[in-house]
Amino acid sequence: MATSQERQYGTTPPISTTMPTPAEVAANDALIAELKRQNNFEGAEETERRKTTLQHIQKITTEFVKHVSKIKNLSQPSIDAAGGKIFTFGSYRLGVYGPGSDIDTLVVVPKHVTREDFFEHFPPILGRMAPPGAIEEMTPVPDAFVPIIKLEFSGISIDLIFARLALSSVSPSLTLKDTSILRGLEERDMRSLNGTRVTDEILDLVPQQKTFRTALRGIKLWAQRRAIYANVMGFPGGVAWAMMVARVCQLYPRATGSVVIGKFFRIMRQWKWPQPVLLKSIEDGPLQVRVWNPKIYNGDKYHLMPIITPAYPSMCATHNITISTKKIIEREWDRAGDITDEIWRGKAQWKDLFSKHTFFTSDYKYYLSINAASRAKDAQHVWSGLVESKIRLLVQNLENEPSISVARPFNKGFSRVHHCKNESQVDAVIASDLKYQAKDVGTETTDSINDPKHGAAASGDADAIVISNGNAQHSTNGQETLNMYTTTYYVGIELSSGMAGDHSMSQRSSRYADGTKRLDISYQTKEFKELCQSWQNFNPELNALHISHLRSYDLPSDVFSPGESRPEKPKKKIGNKKRNFDASGIEVRGSNILLRLAGDFSRKLSTYRRATGECKA
C-alpha cells in the first residue's frame, strides 16, 4: 500500500527531518525551565481570568450589535441573526503571552454597524454590562490608522479594534481565512482584519505549534533583552520575529524548541538578504490592492530585510529596518549564535543568551539625546509619539554621513516629569537639564506607560489625534508649580574607521589645526527638528524639541538598571581646552572627536544658555 506523502511546510524542502536526540530533549527541558525562571509564563489563575474576560467581551459585542440593529429599525429576525464575533491576534493568539501581556482583540460586525456606532455605543454598553469595578480604564482613539479602544478589564489589558464585513450577519461559526471575506471592505476594515488573518496563517504553516511557541518565547525574550524589538524604531516587531521563527520551524519540522533556537541565529545570519523570508508563496487575490512585489513597486526594492506576511494581501513587516539597525541585528545574531553553540557544548547556559543589552553601559562613546517636551501631559503623549515616529528618519539621514558607521536608536523613550517654579527652569528642562525632575514621580519608559495616544502617534497617526491646546498644568503646594513633561530618546553613534584612524574625512568632516577631528551633523539634526515642527498640530507655546550630544559618562543615572555602572570619564589631557558654543552650533570635545550639532534649537534654549552663562554674548 502506498503511504501518504508528508506535508511540506514552506516554499522549500526541510533541511532535516531527524527526530530529537535525548540531549536535544534535555536541552529543551532546560530552556523551558529557564523561561519559567525568567517569569515568561503566567499562572493558571491569570490565564483563566483572560478566558473569562474574553467571554464577557463576546457577550458585550453581541449586545452591542443588537443595540445598533434596534436603533436602525431592523426586523426582529434580523436583529436576532445579526450576531457579532470577537477574534484574538498577536501574542495571545500565538500562545506566547506572559504575565501582564495585553490581549489584541478584533470585534467583527455586520455591514449595518459602522465604526461611528462602535465608538459611540460600545463603551457605554461595556460599562453597563461589565462586572462592578471591572473597567479600571478606557481610552478610545477613533482617528488612529487602526482605530482602537484601549481598556483595563479585571486587571487584563485589552486592545479592541473594529472591522465591519460586507455581510448582513456575523455568525459564531465565522472564520476569517477565506480571502473572499475581504470583498467590498474599506481599507481600514481590511487592515483591522489583517492581524488575525496573519496570526492564523502563521499557526497553520508551522509543523508543530508547541515547538514553535517554545522557540518563539525564547526568541522574543532574547530580542527584548537585547533591545532589538521595536518596529517603529527600525527593528523587527512581534509578528516579524514570529515569522522568522516559523520559517526555521519549517526547515526543521521535527526539532525541539531548543534546536530551533540554536539553528535560528545561524540561518538568519546567513540569509541572502534582501531575499525575502516567506512562509508560503505570495498569493494573488481577487482585489485591486497592493501586494508586496519588488518587480512592480519600486519602494519594495529598498527593503533591506524583507519578511513577508503570509495572508493576502501580503505585506513587508520589516520595511522600517535601516542600514544601522540591520547591522545591529546581524551582530546580535552572531553573538547569540556563539552563545547557543556554547550551550550545546555544555559551556554556557540559557540564561547567558537572555542577558541584558549593554547599549548604555559599554556599546557607545557618543550619543544623541532627542528631548521632546510639553507643558501638558495629554499633549506630551501625542507630541512624543510624533517625535518617536520620525527618529528612524533621523537615523537614515545620519547613515548618509560617511564618518558615521552606525546610528542605533534605543528601542524606547524615557518619560520624566519636572516641577518648575519659573520660566527659566522650564527653559532648563527643555534643554535636558534634570535638576528639576520631580522626586515624587519616577522615570518610566514609553513601553511601560503604553499610552494609546502615544502609540497611535508613534505609528504615524499624530495628524488625526486631537489634543488640548491648554496652558501649563499647575499644582499648588504652598506655591505655584509649572509641570513639564519630557520624553527622551537616545541614539548611539559609532564612528567609521575614517574617524578613528588617519583616513580622509568627508566633505562635512574635517580636522582642526590642533589635530582634533570634527564631525558636523548640523544638517541632519536641523532637518529632523524642522520635520517634527512641521506637524500640523505643533504648538510652540505647548511643545518643544531639543537635540544634544552626550558622552557615555554624561548619561543620566535613570537609564541604568540597578547593578549597572555609568562609564567612567577619562582623565583630561593637558592642554585640551573646552570649546564654547558659537553662533552656528554646539561643539563638544571628547576623545579627539568633535561633534557639532545644529544651532538655534529654540528661543527658549538660547534664553537658557544666556541665563546660565553657557555661551558668550
C-alpha positions in Angstrom: 0.0 0.0 0.0 1.3 3.4 -0.9 1.9 5.7 2.0 0.6 9.3 2.0 3.2 11.9 1.3 4.1 14.0 4.3 3.2 17.7 4.0 5.9 20.1 3.1 5.8 23.3 5.1 7.2 26.4 3.4 8.5 27.1 0.0 11.5 24.7 0.1 12.0 21.2 1.4 13.2 20.8 5.0 16.9 20.8 5.9 16.4 17.9 8.3 13.6 15.7 9.5 15.6 13.9 12.1 13.9 13.1 15.3 15.2 14.8 18.5 18.0 13.1 20.4 17.9 12.7 24.2 20.4 15.5 24.6 18.2 17.8 22.5 15.1 16.9 24.6 17.1 17.6 27.8 18.2 21.0 26.3 14.6 21.8 25.6 13.6 21.0 29.1 16.4 23.3 30.4 15.2 26.0 28.1 11.6 25.8 29.4 12.9 25.8 33.0 14.9 29.0 32.3 11.9 30.7 30.6 9.9 29.9 33.7 12.6 31.4 35.9 12.5 34.4 33.7 8.8 34.8 34.5 7.9 34.1 30.9 4.8 32.1 31.7 1.8 33.2 33.6 -0.1 31.2 36.2 -3.2 29.2 35.6 -5.4 31.6 37.6 -4.4 34.6 35.4 -4.9 32.5 32.2 -8.4 31.6 33.4 -9.1 35.3 34.1 -8.2 36.0 30.5 -10.7 33.5 29.2 -13.4 34.8 31.4 -12.7 38.4 30.3 -12.9 37.4 26.6 -16.2 35.7 27.3 -17.5 39.0 28.8 -16.3 40.9 25.7 -18.1 38.4 23.4 -21.4 38.9 25.3 -20.9 42.6 25.2 -20.2 42.5 21.4 -23.4 40.5 20.7 -25.4 43.0 22.8 -23.8 46.0 21.1 -24.7 44.6 17.6 -28.3 44.0 18.8 -28.5 47.5 20.2 -27.3 49.2 17.0 -29.6 46.9 15.0 -32.6 48.1 17.0 -31.6 51.7 16.6 -31.6 51.2 12.8 -35.0 49.6 12.9 -34.1 46.2 11.6 -36.7 43.5 11.9 -36.6 41.3 15.0 -35.4 38.2 13.0 -32.6 40.3 11.5 -31.7 41.6 15.0 -31.6 38.1 16.4 -29.4 36.9 13.5 -27.1 39.9 13.3 -24.5 38.3 15.6 -21.1 39.8 16.1 -17.9 37.9 17.0 -14.5 38.6 18.6 -11.2 37.2 17.4 -7.8 37.5 19.1 -4.5 38.0 17.4 -0.9 38.8 18.4 0.9 37.2 21.3 -2.3 35.8 22.9 -3.5 34.1 19.8 0.0 32.8 19.1 0.1 31.4 22.6 3.2 33.2 23.7 1.7 35.7 26.2 3.1 36.1 29.7 2.3 38.0 32.9 0.9 41.4 32.2 0.6 40.9 28.4 -2.3 42.6 26.7 -4.9 40.8 24.5 -5.2 42.1 21.0 -8.9 41.7 20.2 -10.8 42.2 17.0 -14.6 43.0 17.1 -16.2 41.9 13.8 -19.7 43.1 13.0 -22.2 43.0 10.1 -22.4 45.7 7.4 -25.1 47.9 9.1 -22.9 48.6 12.1 -20.5 51.4 11.5 -17.2 52.5 13.1 -19.0 55.6 14.4 -21.5 53.2 16.1 -18.6 51.3 17.7 -17.1 54.4 19.3 -20.5 55.9 20.3 -22.3 52.8 21.7 -19.7 50.1 22.6 -18.1 52.0 25.5 -21.4 52.7 27.4 -22.6 49.1 26.8 -19.3 47.8 28.0 -19.5 49.9 31.2 -23.1 48.8 31.8 -22.5 45.0 31.3 -19.1 44.6 32.8 -18.9 43.3 36.4 -18.8 46.1 39.0 -15.4 47.6 39.2 -14.1 45.6 36.2 -13.4 48.6 34.0 -10.4 50.3 35.5 -9.5 52.4 32.5 -10.9 53.0 29.0 -9.4 55.2 26.2 -11.0 55.3 22.7 -8.7 56.5 19.9 -11.2 56.7 16.9 -8.9 58.5 14.5 -5.9 56.2 14.6 -4.6 54.4 11.5 -6.2 51.3 13.1 -8.9 52.8 15.3 -8.8 51.3 18.8 -10.4 51.3 22.3 -7.8 50.5 25.0 -9.1 49.3 28.3 -8.2 47.6 31.6 -10.8 44.9 32.2 -10.5 42.9 35.5 -6.7 43.6 35.5 -6.3 42.5 31.9 -5.2 45.0 29.3 -7.4 44.8 26.2 -6.8 46.5 22.8 -10.1 46.4 20.9 -10.1 47.1 17.2 -13.1 47.1 14.9 -13.9 45.6 11.4 -17.2 45.7 9.5 -17.8 42.9 7.0 -20.0 43.2 3.9 -22.4 40.6 5.4 -25.8 41.0 6.9 -24.9 38.8 9.8 -21.8 37.5 11.6 -22.4 34.0 13.0 -20.4 32.3 15.8 -19.0 29.9 13.3 -17.5 32.6 11.1 -13.8 32.3 10.2 -11.6 34.9 8.5 -9.4 32.6 6.5 -11.3 32.8 3.2 -10.0 35.7 1.1 -13.5 36.3 -0.4 -14.4 37.8 3.0 -12.4 40.9 2.1 -14.6 41.8 -0.9 -16.3 45.1 -0.5 -14.4 46.2 2.6 -13.0 49.6 3.3 -9.2 49.8 3.6 -9.4 50.4 7.4 -11.5 47.3 7.9 -9.1 45.2 5.8 -6.2 46.5 7.9 -8.1 45.5 11.1 -8.7 42.0 9.8 -5.1 41.6 8.8 -3.8 40.9 12.4 -6.0 37.9 12.9 -5.6 36.5 9.4 -1.8 36.7 9.6 -1.7 35.1 13.0 -3.9 32.2 12.0 -1.8 31.7 8.8 1.4 31.5 10.8 -0.1 28.9 13.2 -1.3 26.9 10.2 2.1 27.0 8.5 4.3 25.6 11.3 4.7 21.8 11.7 4.4 21.7 15.5 2.7 24.6 17.3 4.1 23.6 20.7 7.7 23.6 19.4 7.0 26.9 17.6 5.7 28.5 20.8 8.6 27.4 22.9 11.1 28.7 20.4 9.2 32.0 19.9 9.1 32.6 23.6 12.8 32.3 23.7 13.5 34.5 20.7 11.1 37.2 21.9 12.7 37.3 25.3 16.1 37.4 23.7 15.2 40.2 21.3 13.6 42.3 24.1 16.6 41.9 26.4 18.9 42.9 23.6 16.8 46.0 22.8 16.1 45.0 19.2 12.4 44.6 19.4 10.5 47.7 18.1 9.1 48.1 14.6 8.8 51.9 14.9 12.5 52.3 15.7 13.6 50.2 12.8 13.8 46.7 14.4 11.5 43.7 13.8 8.3 43.7 15.7 6.4 40.8 17.2 4.9 39.5 14.0 8.2 39.6 12.2 10.1 37.7 14.8 7.2 35.1 14.8 7.5 34.7 11.0 11.3 34.2 11.2 10.9 31.6 13.9 8.1 29.9 11.9 10.4 29.7 8.9 13.1 27.9 10.9 10.4 25.5 12.2 9.5 24.7 8.6 13.1 23.8 7.9 13.4 21.5 10.9 9.9 20.2 11.2 10.6 17.6 13.9 13.1 19.6 16.0 12.6 20.7 19.6 12.3 24.3 20.5 15.9 24.4 21.8 17.2 23.1 18.4 15.1 25.7 16.5 16.6 28.5 18.6 20.1 27.1 18.0 19.5 27.0 14.3 17.7 30.3 14.2 20.6 32.6 14.7 22.9 30.9 12.1 20.2 30.6 9.5 19.1 34.2 9.8 22.7 35.5 9.9 23.5 33.6 6.7 20.3 34.6 4.9 20.9 36.1 1.5 19.2 39.4 2.1 17.3 41.0 0.5 15.9 37.6 -0.4 12.5 37.7 1.4 11.6 35.3 4.2 8.4 33.6 3.0 6.2 31.1 4.9 4.4 30.3 1.6 4.3 31.6 -1.9 2.8 35.0 -2.3 -0.8 34.7 -3.1 -2.7 36.5 -5.8 -6.1 37.6 -4.8 -9.4 38.9 -6.2 -8.9 42.5 -5.1 -7.3 45.6 -6.6 -5.0 46.0 -3.6 -1.2 46.3 -3.3 0.7 43.1 -2.7 4.4 43.2 -1.9 6.3 42.8 -5.2 9.7 44.5 -5.8 9.4 43.8 -9.5 6.4 46.1 -9.7 6.7 48.5 -6.8 10.0 50.5 -6.7 9.7 51.1 -3.0 9.7 47.4 -2.2 13.2 47.1 -3.8 14.7 49.1 -1.0 13.5 46.8 1.8 16.8 45.6 3.4 15.4 42.5 5.3 12.0 41.8 3.8 9.8 39.4 5.9 6.5 38.9 4.2 3.2 38.3 5.8 1.5 35.0 4.6 -2.1 36.3 4.5 -3.4 38.0 1.4 -2.7 40.8 0.7 1.0 40.1 1.6 3.0 42.9 3.0 6.5 43.5 4.3 6.5 43.5 8.1 10.1 44.9 8.2 10.1 47.9 5.9 11.3 50.2 8.7 14.7 48.5 9.0 17.6 50.7 8.3 21.3 50.1 7.4 22.3 50.7 11.0 19.6 48.5 12.6 20.3 45.7 10.1 24.0 45.8 11.2 23.0 45.7 14.9 20.6 42.8 14.3 23.3 40.8 12.4 25.8 41.5 15.3 23.3 40.2 17.8 22.7 37.1 15.7 26.4 36.5 15.7 26.6 36.9 19.4 23.6 34.7 20.1 24.8 32.1 17.7 28.1 31.9 19.6 26.3 31.6 22.9 24.0 28.8 21.7 27.0 26.9 20.3 28.5 27.1 23.8 25.2 25.9 25.3 25.3 22.8 23.2 28.9 22.2 24.2 27.9 22.5 27.8 30.0 25.6 28.4 27.1 28.1 28.7 23.5 28.2 30.0 20.3 29.5 28.5 20.4 32.4 31.0 23.5 33.7 29.2 21.5 34.0 26.0 19.0 36.3 27.8 21.5 38.7 29.4 20.6 42.3 29.1 21.9 44.7 26.4 24.8 47.0 27.0 23.6 49.9 25.0 24.2 52.4 27.7 27.0 50.7 29.7 29.6 50.0 27.1 28.4 49.9 23.5 29.0 53.6 22.5 31.1 56.6 23.5 28.8 59.1 21.9 25.0 59.6 22.0 22.4 61.9 20.6 19.7 62.9 23.1 16.4 63.8 21.5 14.3 65.5 24.1 10.6 66.1 23.4 8.9 68.3 25.9 5.3 69.6 26.6 3.5 71.7 29.1 0.5 69.3 29.3 0.5 65.6 29.9 -2.0 64.7 27.2 -0.2 66.8 24.7 3.1 65.2 25.6 1.7 61.7 24.8 1.0 62.7 21.3 4.0 65.0 20.7 6.5 62.4 22.0 4.8 59.8 19.8 5.1 62.1 16.8 8.8 62.6 17.5 9.3 58.9 18.0 7.8 58.1 14.7 10.4 60.3 13.0 13.5 59.1 14.7 14.0 56.4 12.1 14.3 59.1 9.5 16.9 60.9 11.6 18.9 57.6 11.7 18.7 57.2 8.0 20.0 60.8 7.5 22.9 60.1 9.9 23.7 57.0 7.9 24.3 59.2 4.9 27.3 60.8 6.7 30.3 58.7 5.7 32.0 59.3 9.1 29.2 57.5 10.9 29.3 53.7 10.8 26.2 53.0 12.9 23.5 55.2 14.3 21.5 53.0 16.6 18.3 54.2 18.3 17.4 52.8 21.6 14.1 51.0 21.3 12.1 53.0 23.9 12.0 56.5 25.3 12.4 57.7 28.9 9.5 59.8 30.2 10.1 62.2 33.1 8.0 64.8 35.0 9.6 68.0 36.2 8.3 70.6 38.7 9.4 74.2 37.8 9.0 77.4 39.6 9.6 79.8 36.8 10.2 80.1 33.0 14.0 79.9 33.4 13.6 76.5 35.0 11.3 75.5 32.1 14.0 76.5 29.7 16.5 74.4 31.5 14.1 71.3 31.4 13.7 71.8 27.6 17.5 71.8 27.4 17.6 68.4 29.0 18.6 69.6 32.5 17.3 67.1 35.1 17.8 69.3 38.0 14.1 70.0 38.4 12.9 66.4 37.8 10.1 65.5 40.2 11.1 63.5 43.2 7.6 62.1 43.6 7.3 60.7 40.1 9.8 58.1 38.8 11.2 57.8 35.3 9.1 55.5 33.1 9.8 54.0 29.7 7.3 54.5 26.9 6.6 50.8 26.6 5.7 50.5 30.3 3.4 53.5 30.1 1.8 52.1 27.0 -0.4 55.1 26.4 -2.8 54.5 23.4 -2.5 58.1 22.0 1.3 57.9 22.2 1.2 54.5 20.5 -1.1 55.8 17.7 1.1 58.9 17.1 4.3 56.8 17.1 2.6 54.6 14.4 2.0 57.6 12.2 -1.4 58.8 13.4 -0.4 62.1 15.1 -2.3 64.2 12.5 -5.6 62.5 13.3 -5.4 62.9 17.1 -7.0 65.9 18.7 -5.0 67.3 21.6 -5.8 70.1 24.0 -4.0 73.4 23.5 -4.2 74.1 27.2 -1.5 76.0 29.1 0.9 74.6 31.6 -0.6 72.4 34.3 -0.3 73.9 37.7 -0.4 72.4 41.2 -0.4 74.2 44.4 1.7 73.0 47.3 2.1 76.3 49.0 3.3 77.9 45.8 2.6 77.7 42.0 4.3 74.9 40.1 4.8 74.6 36.4 4.7 71.0 35.4 6.8 69.9 32.4 6.7 66.5 30.7 9.6 65.2 28.7 10.3 62.0 26.8 14.0 61.5 25.8 15.2 59.1 23.1 18.8 58.1 22.7 20.8 57.2 19.6 24.2 55.6 19.9 26.8 56.9 17.5 29.5 54.6 16.2 32.2 56.3 14.1 33.6 54.8 11.0 37.3 53.9 10.6 37.8 57.2 8.8 37.2 59.0 12.1 39.1 56.5 14.2 42.3 56.5 12.1 44.1 58.7 9.6 41.7 58.1 6.7 40.5 61.1 4.7 37.5 62.9 6.1 34.1 63.5 4.4 33.0 66.9 3.0 31.4 67.8 6.3 34.1 66.2 8.4 37.3 68.0 8.8 40.3 68.4 11.2 41.1 71.4 13.4 44.6 72.8 13.4 45.3 71.1 16.7 44.6 67.7 15.2 41.1 67.3 16.7 38.6 65.8 14.2 35.2 67.4 13.7 32.0 65.6 12.7 29.4 68.1 11.6 25.8 66.7 11.7 24.1 70.0 12.0 22.2 69.5 8.7 20.7 66.2 9.8 19.7 67.4 13.2 18.3 70.7 11.8 16.3 68.8 9.2 14.9 66.4 11.8 13.8 69.3 14.0 12.1 71.1 11.2 10.4 67.9 10.1 8.9 67.4 13.6 7.9 71.0 14.0 6.1 70.9 10.6 3.5 68.7 12.2 0.1 70.4 11.7 -0.7 70.3 15.4 2.7 71.6 16.6 2.2 74.5 19.1 5.4 76.3 20.1 3.7 77.5 23.3 3.0 73.9 24.2 5.7 71.7 22.6 9.4 71.9 22.4 12.2 69.8 21.0 15.9 69.8 21.9 18.7 67.7 20.4 22.1 67.4 22.2 25.3 65.4 22.1 26.2 63.3 25.2 29.3 61.3 26.1 28.7 58.0 27.7 29.9 59.2 31.1 27.3 62.0 31.0 24.3 59.8 30.5 21.6 60.3 33.2 21.5 57.8 36.0 17.9 56.7 35.4 18.8 55.0 32.1 20.8 52.4 34.0 19.3 49.4 35.8 20.2 48.5 39.4 23.7 47.0 39.4 24.8 48.8 36.2 27.5 51.4 36.3 27.8 54.5 34.2 31.0 54.6 32.1 33.8 56.5 33.8 35.0 59.8 32.5 38.5 59.5 31.0 41.3 61.6 32.6 41.7 65.0 31.0 44.7 65.6 28.8 46.9 68.6 29.5 46.2 71.5 27.1 42.8 70.1 26.0 40.7 73.2 26.3 36.9 73.1 26.1 35.3 75.0 23.2 32.4 77.4 23.7 29.1 77.5 21.9 29.3 79.6 18.7 26.7 81.2 16.6 26.2 78.2 14.3 26.1 75.2 16.6 27.3 73.3 19.6 30.8 72.0 19.6 31.8 69.3 22.1 35.3 67.9 22.5 36.0 64.4 23.7 38.4 61.6 22.8 39.8 63.6 19.8 36.3 63.6 18.2 34.3 66.8 17.8 30.6 66.5 17.2 28.9 69.7 16.0 25.1 69.9 16.2 22.5 72.2 14.8 22.3 75.6 16.5 19.3 77.7 17.3 17.2 74.8 18.6 14.7 77.2 20.1 14.2 80.6 21.6 13.9 79.1 25.0 17.2 77.2 24.7 19.0 80.4 23.7 17.5 82.2 26.7 18.6 79.3 28.9 22.2 79.5 27.7 22.4 83.2 28.2 20.9 82.9 31.7 23.3 80.2 32.7 26.4 81.7 31.1 27.0 78.7 28.8 27.7 80.9 25.8 29.4 84.2 25.3 27.5 87.2 24.3 
